[in-house]
Amino acid sequence: MSTSAAAGPDELGDARSRPFVVWRTFLHPEQHRIAYRGSYSGPAQVSGGPGTGKTTIALHRAAHLAHRLAAHGPGGTVLLTTYARNLAEALDRQLALLVGDERAYRRVEVSGIDRLAMRTVRSALGLYPQTVSRPDLERAWDAAARRSGLPYGGGFLLREWEQVVLAQDIRDEEAYLACARPGRGTRLPRGRRAAVWRVIAEETGRLRAAGRWTYLQLADEAARLLRERAAPPYRHVVVDEAQDLHPAQWRLLRTAVAPGPDDLFLTGDPHQRIHDHRVSLSSLGIEVRGRSHRVRISYRTTQEILDWAVPILGGASAAGLDGADDDLEGYRSPVRGDRPAVLRAADAATEMAALAGQVRVWLDSGVEPSAIAVITRFFGMARAARETLTAAGVPTAFLGGGDERDTVQVGLMHKAKGLEFRCVAVVGASAGLVPHPSVLTAEDEDPVTRALDLQRERSLLFVACTRARDRLYVSYTGDPSPFLPAVP
Ligand SMILES: Nc1ncnc2c1ncn2[C@@H]1O[C@H](COP(=O)(O)OP(=O)(O)OP(=O)(O)O)[C@@H](O)[C@H]1O
């Protein structure tokens, strides 16, 4: 592996003009210091805004640890993991480019966290666990809520199970009656709690009887199984997009590696949290204090895009994994470019026609199709965008579907996480769509959860807009999303 440092803006400009994959081998001196430090005395963390090179650092750290293991003999594996399968696949591709030495490359196992949980349970129990789809799960909890006669919807009860019971590894009613419920805004008096516990126990019993699992249950079970093993399976664990893991997944990772020097290396950005998980790492036996680094320079996006996109977050600080507030202070880019273009279309058809026109302009200016993404909040609009582009003669594929060759990538904000493109169009950024009422908890059901829902929707739009390297185009019909900043 050869790495070099891109020190200042001039060299950065040079690095940015190289093909995407080559960027991975350029490290800023600060990134180099973090990734290639001889040893950390325990878990270490890197946080920073979009494009600040966290994934790059995680890849280099994994490569460094793998080379070290390979040099010292046959034993030991590095786990490189993240929360989504498509991101794990991208990490693996990039790692293969970074680690030239086959012996070292084979020392790294790259796996999405769900696959790790599934594999651990499968190999320990000798059975192939059947998972339940999210829509089926939601339907089951809606039905359970109706049967219970309680004044709570299925969504509330499902979250109570995932965010309180599974998060805190609560196994019985007594523990549930006594627990704190951080992040939940509806008080549950003792009698109500007992009734809620009964619904949770019934629903989880029903899943068990049907032989079905959720991925969070699998992570929970995998952690329990690994705890019983004599030796943890990995020597080092490197985690990218750490802000989106659930406490059960952290318990799994904690038990997957023995506590000690260089056990866990985490990279993440609390402002890009798009799942509902609240985590206090120190309460899970992962103490990063004294080993936390903040990276501030965006190597992806222009200053103009950052200036426009950061206000989408609404100015609130986000809770970091180390418990400290994170406010993106000092987050900046050395690269200048065009301001984002924001278009108000008269109606949906006009919005789609304008999108096709914009994509055509980018293609005609020489941007390769796979470096263009069209990002939407909901599937229906992604499908409409694909239909429009196809009719205009533009080849497309669904974002995250694995087909990237010569196609414009069209898909959901959730799938855009961790990716980057030269040109990004965010369509459907309209009031009533971003945020959509259906994804928000009712104020009278749980105001705290509603506030978290709103922040998550802001983060999603922020993530989508910060996928752009050079050009960002945002469109809406009617009124703009209340999260959209004014164009200066
Ligand atoms: N020192 C550097 N010089 C030039 N380019 C760099 C440097 N470090 C990272 N990059 C490039 O910047 C882009 C963003 O890096 P990366 O994906 O690692 O950021 P990130 O912090 O993980 O972003 P996000 O949080 O949005 O997923 C990538 O194209 C990467 O190759």
The ligand as a Gaussian input file, in Angstrom:
#p B3LYP/6-31G(d) Opt

LIG

0 1
 N       -6.892000      13.936000       2.073000
 C       -7.756000      13.872000       1.099000
 N       -7.491000      14.469000      -0.082000
 C       -8.340000      14.408000      -1.104000
 N       -9.524000      13.762000      -1.045000
 C       -9.853000      13.155000       0.108000
 C       -9.003000      13.163000       1.238000
 N       -9.608000      12.472000       2.230000
 C      -10.800000      12.056000       1.737000
 N      -10.927000      12.461000       0.475000
 C      -12.058000      12.216000      -0.398000
 O      -13.156000      12.956000       0.098000
 C      -14.351000      12.250000      -0.151000
 C      -15.103000      12.061000       1.144000
 O      -14.389000      11.155000       1.964000
 P      -15.136000      10.109000       2.877000
 O      -16.171000       9.376000       2.122000
 O      -14.072000       9.333000       3.560000
 O      -15.822000      11.129000       3.891000
 P      -16.829000      10.820000       5.076000
 O      -16.429000      11.746000       6.180000
 O      -16.856000       9.380000       5.381000
 O      -18.186000      11.298000       4.442000
 P      -19.701000      10.989000       4.885000
 O      -19.791000      11.247000       6.351000
 O      -20.488000      11.971000       4.096000
 O      -19.987000       9.585000       4.504000
 C      -13.945000      10.934000      -0.791000
 O      -14.013000      11.054000      -2.188000
 C      -12.515000      10.779000      -0.378000
 O      -11.794000       9.967000      -1.254000

